Amino acid sequence: MNTLTHMVAAALSLGLVLVDSTAAQESKVMLKEGLGKDKAMQCAACHSLDYIQMNSPFLNKAGWSASVAKMINVFGAPIPTEDVEIIVNYLVQYYGKSTDK
């Protein structure tokens, strides 16, 4: 192999190592333990659970209710009607604006 080929091969190897080590540092998002967590896990069927944590500083009960309704009515989330209130209550209790707890 010539020098250019060695340099390209080394750069590609380094790139793969960096990508692999970056991916290894990501942590899996876990929901907080509590009543309704099992129902709220249904959210992961359509999107990352990061969505819940990212919105937690902003959403009160009305906001979480609207968000869950949007997921069902607009995006077609397959959430049974009997689970909606349980999910909303869980989200408010563990991820709602601090003034709503």
N, CA and C atoms as a LAMMPS dump frame, in Angstrom:
ITEM: TIMESTEP
0
ITEM: NUMBER OF ATOMS
303
ITEM: BOX BOUNDS ff ff ff
-5.0000000000000000e+02 5.0000000000000000e+02
-5.0000000000000000e+02 5.0000000000000000e+02
-5.0000000000000000e+02 5.0000000000000000e+02
ITEM: ATOMS id mol type element x y z
1 1 1 N 0.836 -1.19 0
2 1 2 C 0 0 0
3 1 3 C 0.877 1.248 0
4 2 1 N 0.363 2.284 -0.624
5 2 2 C 1.128 3.521 -0.624
6 2 3 C 0.766 4.366 0.598
7 3 1 N 1.45 5.453 0.778
8 3 2 C 1.275 6.306 1.953
9 3 3 C -0.136 6.877 2.03
10 4 1 N -0.69 7.3 0.905
11 4 2 C -2.046 7.861 0.893
12 4 3 C -3.064 6.819 1.331
13 5 1 N -2.927 5.616 0.866
14 5 2 C -3.843 4.539 1.25
15 5 3 C -3.748 4.255 2.746
16 6 1 N -2.516 4.253 3.274
17 6 2 C -2.333 4.056 4.721
18 6 3 C -2.996 5.183 5.514
19 7 1 N -2.852 6.396 5.034
20 7 2 C -3.441 7.545 5.746
21 7 3 C -4.963 7.471 5.711
22 8 1 N -5.539 7.118 4.586
23 8 2 C -6.998 6.997 4.475
24 8 3 C -7.491 5.872 5.385
25 9 1 N -6.809 4.739 5.363
26 9 2 C -7.199 3.609 6.207
27 9 3 C -7.12 3.977 7.69
28 10 1 N -6.07 4.702 8.069
29 10 2 C -5.923 5.125 9.467
30 10 3 C -7.022 6.094 9.861
31 11 1 N -7.347 7.032 8.977
32 11 2 C -8.403 8.008 9.27
33 11 3 C -9.754 7.314 9.411
34 12 1 N -10.044 6.378 8.534
35 12 2 C -11.305 5.638 8.633
36 12 3 C -11.374 4.82 9.916
37 13 1 N -10.283 4.189 10.275
38 13 2 C -10.246 3.411 11.524
39 13 3 C -10.485 4.304 12.726
40 14 1 N -9.845 5.458 12.741
41 14 2 C -10.028 6.404 13.841
42 14 3 C -11.471 6.873 13.897
43 15 1 N -12.053 7.148 12.743
44 15 2 C -13.45 7.576 12.698
45 15 3 C -14.38 6.539 13.275
46 16 1 N -14.149 5.274 12.942
47 16 2 C -14.981 4.202 13.485
48 16 3 C -14.829 4.084 14.99
49 17 1 N -13.619 4.237 15.488
50 17 2 C -13.375 4.176 16.934
51 17 3 C -14.092 5.321 17.633
52 18 1 N -14.003 6.518 17.073
53 18 2 C -14.652 7.678 17.688
54 18 3 C -16.165 7.522 17.685
55 19 1 N -16.739 7.06 16.577
56 19 2 C -18.188 6.861 16.506
57 19 3 C -18.618 5.808 17.509
58 20 1 N -17.881 4.714 17.59
59 20 2 C -18.221 3.64 18.513
60 20 3 C -18.144 4.109 19.958
61 21 1 N -17.112 4.89 20.317
62 21 2 C -16.97 5.338 21.701
63 21 3 C -18.032 6.373 22.045
64 22 1 N -18.442 7.184 21.072
65 22 2 C -19.5 8.165 21.324
66 22 3 C -20.816 7.448 21.588
67 23 1 N -21.126 6.462 20.779
68 23 2 C -22.366 5.715 20.961
69 23 3 C -22.37 4.987 22.301
70 24 1 N -21.228 4.508 22.731
71 24 2 C -21.148 3.783 23.996
72 24 3 C -21.408 4.688 25.191
73 25 1 N -21.205 6 25.042
74 25 2 C -21.393 6.921 26.152
75 25 3 C -22.843 7.349 26.326
76 26 1 N -23.694 7.06 25.345
77 26 2 C -25.097 7.421 25.46
78 26 3 C -25.751 6.543 26.515
79 27 1 N -26.62 7.15 27.299
80 27 2 C -27.313 6.36 28.303
81 27 3 C -28.77 6.191 27.892
82 28 1 N -29.325 5.067 28.244
83 28 2 C -30.715 4.773 27.929
84 28 3 C -31.596 5.593 28.863
85 29 1 N -32.596 6.237 28.305
86 29 2 C -33.512 7.045 29.106
87 29 3 C -34.441 6.105 29.863
88 30 1 N -34.509 6.307 31.146
89 30 2 C -35.383 5.504 32
90 30 3 C -36.407 6.433 32.642
91 31 1 N -37.651 6.027 32.635
92 31 2 C -38.679 6.812 33.306
93 31 3 C -38.591 6.585 34.812
94 32 1 N -39.033 7.576 35.55
95 32 2 C -39.041 7.476 37.007
96 32 3 C -40.043 6.41 37.446
97 33 1 N -39.691 5.705 38.524
98 33 2 C -40.59 4.694 39.07
99 33 3 C -41.808 5.383 39.671
100 34 1 N -42.961 4.807 39.463
101 34 2 C -44.168 5.349 40.05
102 34 3 C -45.408 4.748 39.426
103 35 1 N -46.527 4.988 40.06
104 35 2 C -47.816 4.49 39.59
105 35 3 C -48.1 5.047 38.194
106 36 1 N -48.287 4.17 37.24
107 36 2 C -48.579 4.58 35.875
108 36 3 C -47.394 4.488 34.932
109 37 1 N -46.208 4.193 35.474
110 37 2 C -45.022 4.088 34.62
111 37 3 C -45.23 3.035 33.537
112 38 1 N -45.819 1.9 33.904
113 38 2 C -46.031 0.83 32.926
114 38 3 C -46.894 1.297 31.76
115 39 1 N -47.876 2.125 32.04
116 39 2 C -48.745 2.667 30.976
117 39 3 C -48.003 3.724 30.164
118 40 1 N -47.218 4.552 30.831
119 40 2 C -46.463 5.604 30.141
120 40 3 C -45.396 5.024 29.222
121 41 1 N -44.95 3.811 29.501
122 41 2 C -43.959 3.17 28.641
123 41 3 C -44.494 2.927 27.234
124 42 1 N -45.815 2.996 27.069
125 42 2 C -46.41 2.861 25.739
126 42 3 C -45.922 3.968 24.807
127 43 1 N -45.52 5.079 25.369
128 43 2 C -45.032 6.205 24.572
129 43 3 C -43.811 5.808 23.743
130 44 1 N -43.012 4.883 24.273
131 44 2 C -41.782 4.463 23.602
132 44 3 C -42.062 3.685 22.317
133 45 1 N -43.308 3.282 22.098
134 45 2 C -43.646 2.59 20.857
135 45 3 C -43.528 3.524 19.653
136 46 1 N -43.661 4.83 19.906
137 46 2 C -43.647 5.802 18.804
138 46 3 C -42.469 6.772 18.836
139 47 1 N -41.962 7.077 20.005
140 47 2 C -40.873 8.051 20.099
141 47 3 C -39.986 7.759 21.295
142 48 1 N -38.839 8.41 21.298
143 48 2 C -37.891 8.261 22.393
144 48 3 C -38.493 8.816 23.68
145 49 1 N -38.108 8.235 24.776
146 49 2 C -38.576 8.74 26.067
147 49 3 C -37.915 10.067 26.42
148 50 1 N -36.907 10.476 25.642
149 50 2 C -36.31 11.805 25.816
150 50 3 C -37.366 12.896 25.707
151 51 1 N -38.355 12.655 24.865
152 51 2 C -39.425 13.641 24.648
153 51 3 C -40.083 14.03 25.975
154 52 1 N -40.301 13.037 26.818
155 52 2 C -40.947 13.304 28.112
156 52 3 C -40.052 14.193 28.969
157 53 1 N -38.789 13.843 29.08
158 53 2 C -37.872 14.637 29.9
159 53 3 C -37.661 16.033 29.333
160 54 1 N -37.609 16.158 28.018
161 54 2 C -37.388 17.47 27.404
162 54 3 C -38.559 18.415 27.651
163 55 1 N -39.775 17.875 27.73
164 55 2 C -40.951 18.712 27.908
165 55 3 C -41.351 18.905 29.363
166 56 1 N -40.735 18.172 30.26
167 56 2 C -41.159 18.223 31.656
168 56 3 C -41.082 19.602 32.305
169 57 1 N -40.13 20.453 31.969
170 57 2 C -40.121 21.77 32.623
171 57 3 C -41.248 22.696 32.16
172 58 1 N -41.916 22.341 31.061
173 58 2 C -42.873 23.256 30.45
174 58 3 C -44.328 22.862 30.59
175 59 1 N -44.611 21.573 30.763
176 59 2 C -45.994 21.11 30.693
177 59 3 C -46.63 20.906 32.068
178 60 1 N -47.795 21.521 32.226
179 60 2 C -48.62 21.288 33.407
180 60 3 C -49.654 20.217 33.036
181 61 1 N -50.664 20.008 33.864
182 61 2 C -51.647 18.954 33.574
183 61 3 C -52.357 19.201 32.257
184 62 1 N -52.749 20.431 31.993
185 62 2 C -53.422 20.734 30.724
186 62 3 C -52.493 20.471 29.543
187 63 1 N -51.234 20.809 29.707
188 63 2 C -50.256 20.586 28.647
189 63 3 C -50.016 19.112 28.375
190 64 1 N -49.863 18.32 29.441
191 64 2 C -49.67 16.886 29.249
192 64 3 C -50.919 16.241 28.668
193 65 1 N -52.091 16.682 29.108
194 65 2 C -53.346 16.151 28.544
195 65 3 C -53.424 16.438 27.052
196 66 1 N -53.091 17.664 26.68
197 66 2 C -53.118 18.046 25.26
198 66 3 C -52.08 17.259 24.464
199 67 1 N -50.917 17.048 25.051
200 67 2 C -49.852 16.315 24.366
201 67 3 C -50.253 14.863 24.12
202 68 1 N -50.811 14.212 25.132
203 68 2 C -51.247 12.821 24.98
204 68 3 C -52.387 12.74 23.959
205 69 1 N -53.327 13.68 24.033
206 69 2 C -54.438 13.703 23.068
207 69 3 C -53.913 13.886 21.639
208 70 1 N -52.91 14.744 21.472
209 70 2 C -52.312 14.96 20.146
210 70 3 C -51.669 13.678 19.641
211 71 1 N -50.966 12.975 20.515
212 71 2 C -50.313 11.737 20.108
213 71 3 C -51.343 10.719 19.615
214 72 1 N -52.478 10.679 20.261
215 72 2 C -53.531 9.728 19.893
216 72 3 C -54.29 10.197 18.654
217 73 1 N -54.788 11.436 18.695
218 73 2 C -55.693 11.93 17.654
219 73 3 C -55.004 12.377 16.371
220 74 1 N -53.803 12.911 16.484
221 74 2 C -53.093 13.41 15.308
222 74 3 C -52.121 12.369 14.755
223 75 1 N -51.355 11.754 15.656
224 75 2 C -50.317 10.835 15.212
225 75 3 C -50.741 9.365 15.257
226 76 1 N -51.928 9.097 15.811
227 76 2 C -52.438 7.732 15.809
228 76 3 C -51.811 6.796 16.817
229 77 1 N -51.339 7.338 17.924
230 77 2 C -50.747 6.482 18.957
231 77 3 C -51.783 5.468 19.443
232 78 1 N -51.409 4.201 19.508
233 78 2 C -52.358 3.154 19.898
234 78 3 C -52.491 3.029 21.414
235 79 1 N -52.981 4.077 22.042
236 79 2 C -53.137 4.094 23.497
237 79 3 C -54.607 3.872 23.829
238 80 1 N -54.911 2.841 24.596
239 80 2 C -56.302 2.585 24.982
240 80 3 C -56.867 3.746 25.805
241 81 1 N -58.132 4.032 25.591
242 81 2 C -58.808 5.132 26.289
243 81 3 C -58.661 5.027 27.799
244 82 1 N -58.733 3.813 28.321
245 82 2 C -58.657 3.634 29.779
246 82 3 C -57.263 3.937 30.339
247 83 1 N -56.255 4.042 29.483
248 83 2 C -54.9 4.348 29.943
249 83 3 C -54.572 5.835 29.917
250 84 1 N -55.368 6.626 29.227
251 84 2 C -55.041 8.045 29.021
252 84 3 C -54.903 8.797 30.34
253 85 1 N -55.889 8.694 31.209
254 85 2 C -55.845 9.424 32.482
255 85 3 C -54.682 8.942 33.351
256 86 1 N -54.41 7.654 33.339
257 86 2 C -53.303 7.109 34.12
258 86 3 C -51.974 7.677 33.619
259 87 1 N -51.812 7.731 32.304
260 87 2 C -50.583 8.275 31.714
261 87 3 C -50.44 9.748 32.036
262 88 1 N -51.504 10.515 31.861
263 88 2 C -51.446 11.955 32.146
264 88 3 C -51.111 12.188 33.617
265 89 1 N -51.752 11.466 34.51
266 89 2 C -51.475 11.636 35.941
267 89 3 C -50.023 11.285 36.269
268 90 1 N -49.507 10.229 35.649
269 90 2 C -48.1 9.865 35.853
270 90 3 C -47.189 10.99 35.37
271 91 1 N -47.44 11.493 34.159
272 91 2 C -46.602 12.551 33.601
273 91 3 C -46.643 13.817 34.454
274 92 1 N -47.811 14.157 34.966
275 92 2 C -47.927 15.344 35.823
276 92 3 C -47.184 15.125 37.132
277 93 1 N -47.365 13.957 37.735
278 93 2 C -46.739 13.666 39.034
279 93 3 C -45.217 13.658 38.957
280 94 1 N -44.674 13.026 37.913
281 94 2 C -43.23 12.82 37.864
282 94 3 C -42.487 13.712 36.874
283 95 1 N -43.221 14.333 35.945
284 95 2 C -42.573 15.164 34.929
285 95 3 C -43.302 16.481 34.686
286 96 1 N -44.273 16.818 35.517
287 96 2 C -45.003 18.065 35.342
288 96 3 C -44.245 19.245 35.911
289 97 1 N -44.705 20.439 35.541
290 97 2 C -44.106 21.653 36.116
291 97 3 C -44.187 21.545 37.627
292 98 1 N -43.184 22.005 38.29
293 98 2 C -43.107 21.859 39.746
294 98 3 C -44.295 22.497 40.459
295 99 1 N -44.938 23.483 39.873
296 99 2 C -46.076 24.135 40.51
297 99 3 C -47.321 23.265 40.502
298 100 1 N -47.333 22.178 39.675
299 100 2 C -48.498 21.303 39.581
300 100 3 C -48.423 20.088 40.502
301 101 1 N -47.308 19.862 41.139
302 101 2 C -47.131 18.648 41.938
303 101 3 C -47.708 18.781 43.312
